[in-house]
Amino acid sequence: MAGVTFRKNNFPGRDRILTVDAFASTLDYDAYDARTISLIGTYERVSTLLFQKPFSWSGAVELVATQEREVDAAGNFGARETYLIAALPASAQIDTSDDLLNPTSGYRLGARLSPEMSDHNGAQSFYLRSQADASAYRQMSENVVLAGRVRLASIPGASVDDIAPSRRIYAGGGGSVRGYGYRQIGPLNGLGDPTGGRSLVEFSLEARIRTGLMDGAVGVVPFIDAGSVGQDPIPGFDAIKFGAGVGLRYHSSFGPIRIDIAAPLNPGPNDAPVAVYVALGQAF
């Protein structure tokens, strides 16, 4: 990816940020690849590690030109198709949790809406990309925190074929359903590669247990995740995938370092028996 960014902090008030990004990128996944040019202007008020805000929001204008091609049943890439996309994404979040990277109490509620117009092969499509997130945290004892998360997403207004592969919904990976590869959950093509969908439902539940090791800096986290991606705009449970595992947390001075090891409980033919994820901060 190559591009330029203009960023103006405290514009026009404190902690309000104006950003303009112009960039070209190439995405290469098993099911599709994309060559994209984007111009994005964003105005936002978001939480940072220095100042966690109880309410954050953002609004943006996106202009995207992308050439994308999908893999056919024989494993070959088809012809590139051009999508011209204009979008007006907006998001908001209420956050009552007590810590950005390692919450132990409170909740978070977030929503994202992006009305979009797409021109594909001379035909115009109008659709709405939407997502809602909710997570909650409760201190069960001095050393145990119970955390849960729900995510719902939908794209009504256009068929899957009229939505660029890069704008569809996918699931799987360390911030989604652990035990599965990144974006590996959902409708599949003839080779077993994900093609993306128009709806999503995800659930996660985990217990964050602080141990006495290294003066309490080490924790263990048993967890279970579930998620499903469908081709209809209404989320369903007919093809839901489950993953479970255990993680280690090292609670450093700047936040927990996370290592999660998970297995798919109802794997498909292309799913590995074990997946490992490493990141900074809790999974949600």
Salt bridges, closest charged atoms under 4 A:
ASP15 OD2 - ARG14 NE 3.48
ASP33 OD2 - ARG69 NE 3.01
ASP33 OD1 - ARG80 NH1 2.98
GLU62 OE1 - ARG167 NH2 3.19
GLU70 OE1 - ARG168 NH1 3.09
GLU81 OE1 - HIS120 NE2 2.35
ASP95 OD1 - ARG108 NE 3.41
GLU116 OE2 - ARG129 NH1 3.23
GLU116 OE2 - ARG167 NH2 2.83
ASP133 OD1 - ARG151 NE 2.42
GLU202 OE1 - ARG149 NH1 3.04
GLU202 OE1 - ARG151 NH1 3.83
GLU206 OE1 - ARG178 NH2 3.04
GLU206 OE2 - ARG208 NE 2.67
ASP225 OD2 - ARG178 NE 2.70
ASP260 OD2 - ARG178 NH1 3.02
ASP260 OD1 - ARG249 NH1 2.80
ASP260 OD2 - ARG258 NH1 2.94
